[in-house]
Amino acid sequence: MATPSAKLKKYAQKRDFKKTPEPSARPRPPRRKPKPKLPMFVIQKHHATALHYDLRLEVDGVLKSWAVPKGPSTNPADKRLAVEVEDHPLDYADFEGVIPAGQYGGGTVIVWDHGTYRNIKTDKAGRPVEVSQALRNGSVEVWLEGKKLRGGYAIVRTRMTGPKNNWLLLKLKDEAADPKRDITADEPSSALSGRTIEEVALEGGDPRYVRLVPQALARLKSKTRA
Ligand code: MN
């Protein structure tokens, strides 16, 4: 099995850590305290070229990652495209801020939800399947315990022709499912700091938002004059 630092090569190659505030891929000393029993998950709302949600699961010392353009749903009927991206370091889980324009993923990031997960994937005989094996099989099932999201989710590699990194994120049918909710619209703020992506963008100087403020004020003025 590849070590976390070998897995993070792609992550490091894409970024200039002198220019981005994102965590580096530097290996860190093992945690002194015993590891919490449950691995973590995080969903970061990321306004790069387009707005999307990055789903990350802690697996074998790194964060396995997917970019989900429409974000997660609580409706089991929804199939949300989830594009597999490079593994991220564990430290990325609490990154919130602005990646400078021109850098990889340039734009604003907030921690939209975070918590722990349990692996609930079993084989046909009902025996547990390890997450790393489930990833290779292209069929992951986890139970999330977040601030916003709860319950079972499946992440399934599509069998369609096309890029091999396309997966689907699906809500499983359980008591936490709710077809009527629009959870990304209802709960837009950071689960870590309570801030919206707009607030973090303005504080961090995301040029696109900073430019928008005078425009929005001007629009407001011209409306009140009319
Ligand atoms: Mn992203």
Residues whose N, C-alpha, C, O or C-beta is under 5 A from the ligand:
A	BS01	MN	H46 D54
